[in-house]
């Protein structure tokens, strides 16, 4: 998913200034997509076939192998808006299919996670930060559907089915709002979960970086709604999320640098059950 940041930066900052930017973005997206497919197929295979799981030990990290599909699809929707029609059409269709794969699987896992919360209450304090991870596919899915809808309106248009582009644009936007609303619930629950657990002390580990991506993509979706609807509500809320995200990033980075020197950052709470059984 890290490569997606470079790909999107290429689209937004380089394409308008340099002609070769389009080809670079296209190549980067192809590489990104290949890595995404490997991740979403291979990692879940090993999780299913070679690992034992229990409902009480489940947490938001189960979403991590699936989220790259949503991320790559969103990036594909953005890139398709800047390419020639033939390449744009291929990327758009692939991105829509991949979004269906990643978002459907992620929503399935989120349902299981909700059931886990009802039956077994909150995750352990060592992994409580993972409560924010459901925001990842929901926020990125919302942003991705917006981009795919915009691309569909231009690329599909009336070329294949009358009104297909406009319908895809409208459905994508409304579905994005649906996902955003779903994400608001998990944002509130995760915030209260962390706040309640704070009184017992939350040990710092690399899992704290789970705060940045979910909140980041949820913020991106929020700002996209504000831009499209020209809504002061979404724009102000997006600004609040952005400021909060910067503060969280600075805090986590400071704790990470400190943890490197104290070596506590190299502790992986998710491996505790494994090491304790050896």
PAZAPA-4460 file (N, C-alpha, C; in steps of 0.05 Angstrom, whole numbers, plus 32768, in hexadecimal, padded with zeros to 4 digits):
% residues 278
    n_x    n_y    n_z   ca_x   ca_y   ca_z    c_x    c_y    c_z   seq   type   mol
   8011   7FE8   8000   8000   8000   8000   8011   8019   8000     1      X     A
   802A   8017   800A   803B   802E   800A   8041   8038   7FEE     2      X     A
   8043   8026   7FDB   8048   802E   7FBF   8031   803F   7FB4     3      X     A
   8019   803B   7FBF   8002   804A   7FB6   8006   8068   7FBB     4      X     A
   8013   806F   7FD1   8018   808B   7FD7   8029   8097   7FC2     5      X     A
   803E   8089   7FB9   8050   8093   7FA4   8041   8095   7F8A     6      X     A
   8030   8081   7F84   8021   8081   7F6B   800E   8099   7F6A     7      X     A
   7FFF   809D   7F80   7FEC   80B3   7F80   7FFA   80CE   7F7F     8      X     A
   8011   80D0   7F8C   8021   80E9   7F8B   8029   80EE   7F6E     9      X     A
   8031   80D9   7F60   8039   80DC   7F44   8022   80E7   7F33    10      X     A
   800A   80DD   7F39   7FF2   80E6   7F2A   7FEC   8104   7F31    11      X     A
   7FEC   810A   7F4A   7FE3   8125   7F52   7FF8   813B   7F4F    12      X     A
   8012   8133   7F50   8027   8148   7F50   8039   8148   7F37    13      X     A
   803A   8132   7F29   804E   8130   7F13   8041   8130   7EF7    14      X     A
   802A   8123   7EF5   801D   8120   7EDA   8018   813B   7ECC    15      X     A
   8010   814F   7EDB   800A   8169   7ECE   8023   8178   7EC5    16      X     A
   803A   8170   7ED0   8052   817F   7ECA   8064   816F   7EB6    17      X     A
   8063   8155   7EB7   8074   8145   7EA6   8063   8130   7E97    18      X     A
   8068   812D   7E7D   8058   811B   7E6C   805D   80FE   7E74    19      X     A
   8075   80F8   7E7D   807C   80DC   7E85   806E   80D4   7E9F    20      X     A
   8062   80E7   7EAD   8055   80E0   7EC6   803F   80CC   7EC3    21      X     A
   8030   80CD   7EAD   801A   80BA   7EA9   8025   809D   7EA7    22      X     A
   803A   809A   7E97   8045   807F   7E94   8051   8075   7EAE    23      X     A
   805E   8087   7EBD   8069   807F   7ED7   8053   8076   7EEA    24      X     A
   803E   8086   7EEB   8027   807F   7EFD   801B   8064   7EF5    25      X     A
   8019   8060   7EDB   800E   8047   7ED1   801F   802F   7ED9    26      X     A
   8039   8031   7ED6   804B   801B   7EDD   804B   8016   7EFB    27      X     A
   804B   802C   7F0A   804A   8029   7F28   8031   801B   7F30    28      X     A
   801A   8022   7F23   8001   8015   7F2B   8001   7FF8   7F24    29      X     A
   800C   7FF0   7F0D   800E   7FD4   7F06   801E   7FC4   7F1A    30      X     A
   8035   7FCF   7F23   8045   7FC2   7F37   8035   7FC0   7F51    31      X     A
   8029   7FD6   7F59   8018   7FD6   7F71   8002   7FC2   7F70    32      X     A
   7FF5   7FBF   7F59   7FDF   7FAC   7F56   7FE8   7F8F   7F58    33      X     A
   7FFF   7F89   7F4C   800A   7F6E   7F4D   8010   7F66   7F6A    34      X     A
   801C   7F78   7F79   8022   7F73   7F95   8008   7F71   7FA5    35      X     A
   7FF4   7F80   7F9E   7FDB   7F7F   7FAC   7FCE   7F63   7FA9    36      X     A
   7FCD   7F59   7F90   7FC1   7F3F   7F8B   7FD0   7F29   7F99    37      X     A
   7FEA   7F2B   7F99   7FFA   7F17   7FA8   7FF2   7F17   7FC5    38      X     A
   7FF0   7F2F   7FD0   7FEA   7F32   7FED   7FCF   7F27   7FF4    39      X     A
   7FBB   7F2F   7FE4   7F9F   7F27   7FEB   7F99   7F0A   7FE6    40      X     A
   7FAA   7EFC   7FD6   7FA6   7EE0   7FD1   7FB7   7ECF   7FE3    41      X     A
   7FD0   7ED6   7FE5   7FE4   7EC5   7FF4   7FE0   7EC7   8012    42      X     A
   7FDF   7EDF   801C   7FDD   7EE2   803A   7FC4   7ED5   8045    43      X     A
   7FAC   7EDB   803B   7F95   7ECD   8046   7F96   7EAF   8043    44      X     A
   7FA3   7EA5   802D   7FA6   7E88   802A   7FB5   7E7C   8042    45      X     A
   7FCC   7E88   8049   7FDB   7E7E   8060   7FCC   7E82   807A    46      X     A
   7FBE   7E98   807C   7FAE   7E9C   8094   7F99   7E87   8098    47      X     A
   7F8C   7E7F   8082   7F77   7E6B   8082   7F81   7E4F   8086    48      X     A
   7F96   7E49   8077   7FA0   7E2D   8075   7FB3   7E26   808C    49      X     A
   7FC5   7E38   8093   7FDB   7E31   80A4   7FD9   7E3D   80C1    50      X     A
   7FC4   7E4B   80C7   7FC2   7E57   80E2   7FA8   7E4F   80EF    51      X     A
   7FA9   7E4E   8109   7F91   7E49   8119   7F88   7E63   8126    52      X     A
   7F6E   7E67   8127   7F63   7E81   8130   7F4C   7E7C   8144    53      X     A
   7F48   7E8F   8155   7F32   7E8E   8168   7F24   7EAA   8167    54      X     A
   7F0A   7EAA   816B   7EFC   7EC3   8169   7F05   7ED8   817E    55      X     A
   7F0D   7ECF   8196   7F15   7EE2   81AB   7F2F   7EEF   81A5    56      X     A
   7F40   7EE3   8193   7F5A   7EEF   818D   7F59   7F00   8173    57      X     A
   7F41   7F01   8167   7F3F   7F11   814E   7F41   7F2E   8154    58      X     A
   7F4E   7F3D   8141   7F4E   7F5A   8143   7F4F   7F66   8127    59      X     A
   7F51   7F80   8125   7F4F   7F8D   810B   7F66   7F87   80F8    60      X     A
   7F7B   7F7B   8101   7F92   7F75   80EF   7F8A   7F60   80DA    61      X     A
   7F74   7F52   80DE   7F6B   7F3F   80C9   7F65   7F4E   80AF    62      X     A
   7F60   7F67   80B0   7F5A   7F77   8099   7F72   7F7E   8088    63      X     A
   7F8A   7F7D   8093   7FA1   7F87   8086   7FA7   7F7B   806B    64      X     A
   7FA5   7F60   8067   7FAA   7F55   804C   7F95   7F5D   8037    65      X     A
   7F7E   7F66   8040   7F68   7F6C   802E   7F67   7F89   8025    66      X     A
   7F71   7F9B   8036   7F6F   7FB8   8031   7F7E   7FC0   8018    67      X     A
   7F95   7FB3   8011   7FA3   7FBC   7FF8   7F92   7FBB   7FDF    68      X     A
   7F7F   7FA9   7FDE   7F6C   7FA8   7FC7   7F5D   7FC2   7FC4    69      X     A
   7F53   7FCC   7FDB   7F43   7FE4   7FDB   7F55   7FFC   7FD4    70      X     A
   7F6D   7FFC   7FDF   7F80   8012   7FDA   7F88   8013   7FBC    71      X     A
   7F8F   7FFC   7FB1   7F97   7FFB   7F95   7F80   8003   7F82    72      X     A
   7F68   7FFB   7F89   7F51   8003   7F79   7F4C   8021   7F79    73      X     A
   7F4E   802D   7F91   7F4B   804A   7F93   7F60   8058   7F83    74      X     A
   7F78   804E   7F84   7F8E   805A   7F75   7F89   8057   7F57    75      X     A
   7F7F   803F   7F4F   7F78   803B   7F33   7F63   804E   7F29    76      X     A
   7F4F   8053   7F3A   7F3A   8066   7F32   7F45   8082   7F2D    77      X     A
   7F59   808A   7F3D   7F65   80A4   7F3A   7F76   80A5   7F21    78      X     A
   7F87   8091   7F1D   7F99   8090   7F05   7F89   808F   7EEB    79      X     A
   7F73   8080   7EEB   7F63   807D   7ED2   7F59   8098   7EC8    80      X     A
   7F56   80AB   7ED9   7F4C   80C6   7ED0   7F61   80D5   7EC0    81      X     A
   7F7A   80CC   7EBF   7F90   80DB   7EB2   7F9C   80CC   7E9B    82      X     A
   7F93   80B3   7E95   7F9F   80A3   7E80   7F8E   80A4   7E67    83      X     A
   7F9A   809A   7E51   7F8B   8098   7E38   7F74   8083   7E3C    84      X     A
   7F60   8084   7E2A   7F48   8075   7E2F   7F4D   8057   7E31    85      X     A
   7F5D   804C   7E20   7F61   802F   7E20   7F6D   8025   7E3B    86      X     A
   7F83   8032   7E43   7F8F   802A   7E5D   7F7D   8031   7E74    87      X     A
   7F70   8047   7E73   7F5E   804F   7E88   7F47   803C   7E8C    88      X     A
   7F3C   8032   7E76   7F26   801F   7E77   7F2F   8005   7E85    89      X     A
   7F46   7FFB   7E7D   7F51   7FE2   7E89   7F55   7FE6   7EA7    90      X     A
   7F61   7FFC   7EAF   7F66   8000   7ECC   7F4C   8004   7EDB    91      X     A
   7F39   8012   7ECF   7F20   8017   7EDC   7F11   7FFC   7EE1    92      X     A
   7F0F   7FEB   7ECD   7F01   7FD1   7ED0   7F0F   7FC0   7EE5    93      X     A
   7F2A   7FBF   7EE3   7F39   7FAF   7EF7   7F35   7FBA   7F13    94      X     A
   7F35   7FD4   7F15   7F32   7FE1   7F30   7F17   7FDC   7F3C    95      X     A
   7F02   7FDD   7F2B   7EE7   7FD7   7F35   7EE5   7FBA   7F3F    96      X     A
   7EF0   7FA8   7F30   7EEF   7F8B   7F38   7EFF   7F87   7F51    97      X     A
   7F16   7F94   7F53   7F27   7F91   7F6B   7F1A   7F9E   7F83    98      X     A
   7F0D   7FB4   7F7F   7EFE   7FC1   7F95   7EE8   7FAE   7F9F    99      X     A
   7EDB   7FA0   7F8D   7EC7   7F8D   7F96   7ED3   7F76   7FA6   100      X     A
   7EEB   7F6D   7F9E   7EF8   7F58   7FAD   7F00   7F62   7FC8   101      X     A
   7F0F   7F77   7FCA   7F1A   7F81   7FE3   7F05   7F8B   7FF6   102      X     A
   7EF2   7F9B   7FEC   7EDE   7FA7   7FFE   7ECA   7F91   8008   103      X     A
   7EC3   7F7E   7FF8   7EB1   7F69   8001   7EBE   7F58   8017   104      X     A
   7ED7   7F51   8012   7EE5   7F41   8026   7EE9   7F51   8040   105      X     A
   7EF0   7F6A   803D   7EF4   7F7B   8055   7EDA   7F7E   8065   106      X     A
   7EC4   7F82   8057   7EAA   7F85   8065   7EA3   7F6B   8073   107      X     A
   7EAA   7F54   8067   7EA5   7F3B   8074   7EB5   7F38   808E   108      X     A
   7ECE   7F40   808E   7EDF   7F3F   80A6   7ED5   7F53   80BB   109      X     A
   7ECC   7F6A   80B2   7EC1   7F7E   80C5   7EA8   7F74   80D3   110      X     A
   7E98   7F65   80C5   7E80   7F58   80D2   7E89   7F45   80E8   111      X     A
   7E9D   7F34   80E1   7EA8   7F21   80F5   7EB3   7F30   810D   112      X     A
   7EC1   7F46   8107   7ECD   7F56   811C   7EB8   7F62   812E   113      X     A
   7EA2   7F6B   8123   7E8B   7F76   8133   7E80   7F60   8145   114      X     A
   7E7D   7F48   813A   7E74   7F31   814A   7E87   7F2B   8161   115      X     A
   7EA1   7F2D   815B   7EB5   7F29   816F   7EB3   7F3D   8186   116      X     A
   7EAE   7F56   817F   7EAB   7F6B   8193   7E92   7F65   81A5   117      X     A
   7E7D   7F5C   8199   7E65   7F57   81A8   7E69   7F3F   81BC   118      X     A
   7E76   7F2A   81B2   7E79   7F12   81C2   7E90   7F13   81D6   119      X     A
   7EA7   7F1F   81CD   7EBF   7F1E   81DD   7EC8   7F3A   81E7   120      X     A
   7EB8   7F4E   81E3   7EBF   7F69   81EB   7ED8   7F74   81DC   121      X     A
   7EE5   7F87   81E8   7EFB   7F94   81DA   7F14   7F83   81D7   122      X     A
   7F25   7F88   81C3   7F3E   7F79   81C1   7F51   7F80   81D8   123      X     A
   7F66   7F71   81DD   7F79   7F77   81F2   7F85   7F93   81EE   124      X     A
   7F8E   7F9F   8203   7F99   7FBA   8202   7FB1   7FBC   81F0   125      X     A
   7FC0   7FA5   81EC   7FD8   7FA6   81DB   7FD0   7FAB   81BE   126      X     A
   7FB8   7FA2   81B6   7FB0   7FA5   819A   7F96   7FB6   8197   127      X     A
   7F90   7FC6   81AC   7F77   7FD5   81AB   7F78   7FEA   8195   128      X     A
   7F90   7FF3   818E   7F92   8008   8178   7F87   7FFD   815E   129      X     A
   7F88   7FE2   815B   7F7E   7FD6   8142   7F60   7FDA   813F   130      X     A
   7F53   7FE5   8153   7F36   7FEA   8151   7F30   7FFF   813B   131      X     A
   7F44   800E   8134   7F40   8022   811F   7F43   8017   8103   132      X     A
   7F4D   7FFE   8100   7F53   7FF3   80E6   7F3A   7FF0   80D4   133      X     A
   7F22   7FEB   80DE   7F0B   7FEA   80CC   7F06   8004   80BD   134      X     A
   7F10   801A   80C7   7F0E   8033   80B9   7F1D   8033   809F   135      X     A
   7F32   8022   809D   7F42   8020   8085   7F33   8019   806C   136      X     A
   7F27   8001   806A   7F18   7FFA   8052   7EFF   800B   804E   137      X     A
   7EF3   8015   8064   7EDB   8025   8062   7EE2   8041   8057   138      X     A
   7EF6   804D   8062   7EFE   8068   8059   7F0A   8067   803D   139      X     A
   7F1D   8054   8039   7F29   8052   801E   7F15   8048   800A   140      X     A
   7F03   8037   8012   7EEE   802E   8000   7EDC   8045   7FF7   141      X     A
   7ED5   8057   800A   7EC5   806E   8003   7ED4   8080   7FEF   142      X     A
   7EED   8086   7FF5   7EFD   8096   7FE3   7F00   8089   7FC8   143      X     A
   7F05   806E   7FC8   7F09   8060   7FAF   7EF0   805F   7F9E   144      X     A
   7ED9   805C   7FAA   7EC0   805B   7F9A   7EBB   8077   7F8E   145      X     A
   7EC2   808C   7F9C   7EBF   80A7   7F91   7ED1   80AA   7F78   146      X     A
   7EEA   80A1   7F7A   7EFD   80A3   7F63   7EF4   8091   7F4C   147      X     A
   7EEB   8079   7F52   7EE2   8067   7F3D   7EC9   8072   7F30   148      X     A
   7EB8   807F   7F3F   7EA0   808B   7F34   7EA7   80A2   7F21   149      X     A
   7EBA   80B3   7F2A   7EC2   80C9   7F19   7ECF   80BF   7EFF   150      X     A
   7EE0   80AB   7F01   7EED   809F   7EEA   7ED8   8092   7ED7   151      X     A
   7EC5   8085   7EE3   7EB0   8077   7ED3   7EA0   808B   7EC3   152      X     A
   7E9A   80A1   7ECE   7E8A   80B5   7EC0   7E97   80BE   7EA6   153      X     A
   7EB2   80C1   7EA7   7EC1   80CA   7E90   7EC7   80B3   7E7D   154      X     A
   7ED0   809D   7E88   7EDA   8087   7E77   7EC4   8076   7E6C   155      X     A
   7EB0   806F   7E7C   7E9A   805E   7E73   7E85   806F   7E64   156      X     A
   7E7D   8085   7E71   7E6A   8097   7E65   7E52   8088   7E59   157      X     A
   7E4C   808D   7E40   7E36   807F   7E31   7E42   806C   7E1C   158      X     A
   7E5B   8065   7E1E   7E69   8056   7E09   7E5E   8039   7E07   159      X     A
   7E57   802E   7E1E   7E50   8011   7E1E   7E33   800C   7E25   160      X     A
   7E2A   801A   7E3A   7E0E   8019   7E42   7E05   8035   7E47   161      X     A
   7DEE   803D   7E3D   7DE4   8058   7E40   7DE2   8060   7E5D   162      X     A
   7DF0   8075   7E65   7DEE   807F   7E80   7DFF   8070   7E94   163      X     A
   7E10   805C   7E8B   7E20   804C   7E9D   7E33   805D   7EAD   164      X     A
   7E40   8070   7EA1   7E53   8080   7EAF   7E47   8091   7EC5   165      X     A
   7E30   809D   7EBE   7E22   80AE   7ED2   7E17   809D   7EE9   166      X     A
   7E0D   8086   7EE3   7E02   8074   7EF8   7E19   806B   7F0A   167      X     A
   7E30   8063   7EFE   7E47   805A   7F0E   7E51   8070   7F20   168      X     A
   7E50   8089   7F15   7E59   80A0   7F25   7E47   80A4   7F3D   169      X     A
   7E2D   80A3   7F38   7E19   80A8   7F4E   7E19   8092   7F62   170      X     A
   7E1A   8079   7F59   7E1A   8062   7F6B   7E33   8062   7F7C   171      X     A
   7E4A   8068   7F6F   7E63   8069   7F7D   7E63   807D   7F94   172      X     A
   7E58   8095   7F8E   7E57   80AA   7FA2   7E45   80A2   7FB9   173      X     A
   7E2D   8098   7FB3   7E1A   8091   7FC8   7E24   8079   7FD9   174      X     A
   7E31   8066   7FCC   7E3D   8050   7FDB   7E54   8059   7FED   175      X     A
   7E63   806D   7FE3   7E78   8078   7FF3   7E6D   8085   800C   176      X     A
   7E57   8094   800A   7E4A   809F   8021   7E41   808A   8035   177      X     A
   7E37   8074   802A   7E2F   805D   803B   7E47   8053   804B   178      X     A
   7E5D   804E   803D   7E75   8044   804B   7E80   8058   805F   179      X     A
   7E7E   8072   8059   7E88   8086   806B   7E77   8086   8085   180      X     A
   7E5D   8083   8082   7E4C   8081   8099   7E52   8069   80AA   181      X     A
   7E58   8053   809D   7E60   803A   80AB   7E79   8040   80BA   182      X     A
   7E8C   804E   80AE   7EA5   8054   80BA   7EA3   8066   80D3   183      X     A
   7E8F   8078   80D2   7E8B   808A   80E9   7E86   807A   8102   184      X     A
   7E76   8065   80FF   7E70   8054   8116   7E89   8047   8122   185      X     A
   7E9A   803C   8111   7EB2   8030   811A   7EC6   8044   8125   186      X     A
   7EC6   805C   811A   7ED7   8072   8125   7ECF   8078   8142   187      X     A
   7EB5   807B   8147   7EAC   8081   8162   7EB2   806A   8175   188      X     A
   7EAC   8052   816C   7EB1   803A   817D   7ECF   8037   8183   189      X     A
   7EE0   803A   816F   7EFC   8037   8173   7F07   804D   8186   190      X     A
   7EFD   8065   8182   7F06   807B   8194   7EFF   8076   81B1   191      X     A
   7EE7   806E   81B6   7EDF   8067   81D1   7EED   804F   81DC   192      X     A
   7EF2   803B   81CB   7F00   8023   81D3   7F1C   802A   81DD   193      X     A
   7F2A   803B   81CE   7F45   8043   81D6   7F44   8054   81EF   194      X     A
   7F31   8066   81F0   7F2E   8077   8208   7F29   8067   8221   195      X     A
   7F18   8053   821F   7F12   8042   8236   7F2A   8032   823F   196      X     A
   7F39   8028   822B   7F51   8017   8231   7F68   8028   823B   197      X     A
   7F69   8042   8235   7F7F   8053   823D   7F83   8052   825B   198      X     A
   7F6E   8050   826B   7F71   8050   8288   7F81   8039   8292   199      X     A
   7F82   8023   8283   7F92   800C   828A   7FAE   800D   827E   200      X     A
   7FB3   8021   826D   7FCD   8025   8261   7FCF   8015   8247   201      X     A
   7FD5   8022   8232   7FD9   8015   8218   7FF6   8015   8211   202      X     A
   8004   7FFE   8211   8020   7FFD   820B   8025   8004   81EE   203      X     A
   803A   8013   81E9   8040   801B   81CD   804D   8004   81BE   204      X     A
   8044   8000   81A5   8050   7FED   8193   804B   7FF6   8177   205      X     A
   8055   7FE8   8163   8052   7FF1   8147   8035   7FF1   813E   206      X     A
   8024   7FE3   814D   8008   7FE3   8146   7FFB   7FFF   8148   207      X     A
   8009   8011   8156   7FFE   802C   8157   7FFD   803A   813C   208      X     A
   800D   8030   8129   800C   803C   810F   7FF2   8036   8101   209      X     A
   7FE2   8023   810C   7FC8   801E   8102   7FB5   8036   8104   210      X     A
   7FBE   804A   8113   7FAE   8062   8116   7FAF   8074   80FD   211      X     A
   7FC5   8074   80EF   7FCA   8087   80DA   7FBC   8081   80C0   212      X     A
   7FBF   8069   80B6   7FB2   8063   809C   7F94   8064   809D   213      X     A
   7F86   8057   80B0   7F69   8058   80B0   7F5E   8075   80B3   214      X     A
   7F6A   8084   80C5   7F61   80A0   80C8   7F68   80B0   80B0   215      X     A
   7F7E   80AA   80A3   7F87   80B9   808C   7F73   80B6   8074   216      X     A
   7F6C   809D   806E   7F5A   8098   8058   7F3E   80A1   805E   217      X     A
   7F36   809F   8077   7F1C   80A9   807F   7F1A   80C7   807C   218      X     A
   7F30   80D4   8082   7F32   80F1   807E   7F31   80F8   8061   219      X     A
   7F3F   80E9   8050   7F3E   80EE   8033   7F22   80EB   8028   220      X     A
   7F13   80D7   8031   7EF8   80D4   8028   7EE6   80EB   8031   221      X     A
   7EEB   80F4   804A   7EDB   810A   8055   7EE0   8124   8045   222      X     A
   7EF9   8129   803F   7EFF   8141   802F   7EF4   813F   8012   223      X     A
   7EF4   8127   8007   7EE8   8122   7FED   7ECB   8129   7FEC   224      X     A
   7EBC   8121   8001   7EA0   8128   8003   7E9C   8146   8004   225      X     A
   7EAE   8152   8014   7EAC   816F   8017   7EB0   817E   7FFD   226      X     A
   7EC3   8174   7FED   7EC9   8180   7FD3   7EB2   817C   7FBF   227      X     A
   7EA8   8164   7FBE   7E93   815E   7FAB   7E79   816C   7FB2   228      X     A
   7E71   816C   7FCB   7E58   8178   7FD4   7E5A   8195   7FDB   229      X     A
   7E73   819F   7FDA   7E79   81BB   7FE3   7E6C   81BF   7FFF   230      X     A
   7E71   81AB   8010   7E65   81AA   802B   7E78   81B4   8040   231      X     A
   7E71   81C9   804E   7E82   81D3   8063   7E85   81BF   807A   232      X     A
   7E70   81AF   807E   7E71   819B   8093   7E87   8187   808E   233      X     A
   7E88   817C   8076   7E9D   8168   8070   7EB8   8175   806F   234      X     A
   7EBA   818D   8065   7ED4   819B   8063   7EE0   81A1   807F   235      X     A
   7ECF   81AB   8090   7ED8   81B1   80AC   7EDF   8197   80BA   236      X     A
   7ECE   8183   80B7   7ED3   8169   80C4   7EED   815D   80B9   237      X     A
   7EF1   815F   809F   7F0A   8156   8093   7F22   8165   809E   238      X     A
   7F20   817F   80A2   7F36   818F   80AD   7F3C   8186   80CA   239      X     A
   7F27   8180   80D9   7F2B   8176   80F5   7F3A   815C   80F5   240      X     A
   7F31   814A   80E3   7F3D   812F   80E0   7F5B   8133   80D8   241      X     A
   7F60   8145   80C6   7F7B   814A   80BC   7F8E   8153   80D2   242      X     A
   7F85   8166   80E2   7F95   8170   80F9   7F99   815A   810D   243      X     A
   7F85   814A   8112   7F87   8134   8125   7F9B   811F   811B   244      X     A
   7F9A   811A   8101   7FAC   8107   80F4   7FC9   810F   80F7   245      X     A
   7FCE   8129   80F2   7FEA   8133   80F4   7FF4   8130   8111   246      X     A
   7FE3   8137   8124   7FEB   8134   8140   7FF0   8116   8148   247      X     A
   7FDF   8105   813E   7FE3   80E8   8143   7FFD   80DE   8136   248      X     A
   8002   80E7   811E   801A   80DE   8110   8033   80E7   811F   249      X     A
   8033   8100   8128   804A   810A   8137   804E   80FB   8151   250      X     A
   8038   80F5   815E   8039   80E6   8178   8044   80CA   8174   251      X     A
   8039   80BC   815F   8042   80A1   815A   805F   80A0   8151   252      X     A
   8067   80B3   8140   8083   80B5   8137   8096   80B9   814F   253      X     A
   808E   80CB   8161   809F   80D0   8178   80A2   80B7   818A   254      X     A
   808B   80A9   818E   808C   8091   819E   809C   807B   818F   255      X     A
   809B   807A   8175   80AA   8066   8166   80C8   806B   8168   256      X     A
   80D0   8084   8165   80ED   808A   8168   80F7   8084   8184   257      X     A
   80E6   808A   8198   80EE   8083   81B3   80EF   8065   81B7   258      X     A
   80DC   8056   81AB   80DB   8039   81AE   80F2   802C   81A0   259      X     A
   80FD   8038   818B   8114   802C   817D   812C   802C   8190   260      X     A
   8130   8041   819F   8146   8043   81B1   8143   8031   81C9   261      X     A
   812A   802D   81D2   8124   801C   81E9   811F   7FFF   81E1   262      X     A
   811D   7FFA   81C7   8117   7FDF   81BB   80FB   7FD5   81C0   263      X     A
   80EB   7FE4   81CE   80CF   7FDB   81D4   80BE   7FDB   81BB   264      X     A
   80C6   7FEA   81A6   80B7   7FEC   818E   80B8   7FD2   817E   265      X     A
   80CB   7FC0   8184   80CE   7FA7   8175   80BD   7F91   8181   266      X     A
   80AD   7F97   8195   809A   7F84   81A1   8081   7F82   8190   267      X     A
   8079   7F6A   8188   8061   7F66   8178   804C   7F59   8189   268      X     A
   8037   7F67   8192   8023   7F5B   81A3   8014   7F45   8196   269      X     A
   8012   7F45   817C   8003   7F31   816E   8011   7F16   816E   270      X     A
   802B   7F16   8175   803A   7EFD   8176   803C   7EF1   8192   271      X     A
   8030   7EFF   81A6   8031   7EF6   81C1   8026   7EDA   81C5   272      X     A
   800F   7ED3   81B9   8005   7EB8   81BD   8017   7EA3   81B1   273      X     A
   8026   7EAA   819C   8038   7E97   818F   8050   7E92   81A0   274      X     A
   805D   7EA8   81A9   8075   7EA6   81B9   8070   7E99   81D4   275      X     A
   8058   7E9D   81DF   8052   7E92   81F9   804D   7E74   81F8   276      X     A
   8047   7E6A   81E0   8042   7E4E   81DD   805A   7E3E   81D6   277      X     A
   8071   7E4C   81D1   8089   7E3E   81C9   8098   7E34   81E2   278      X     A
***
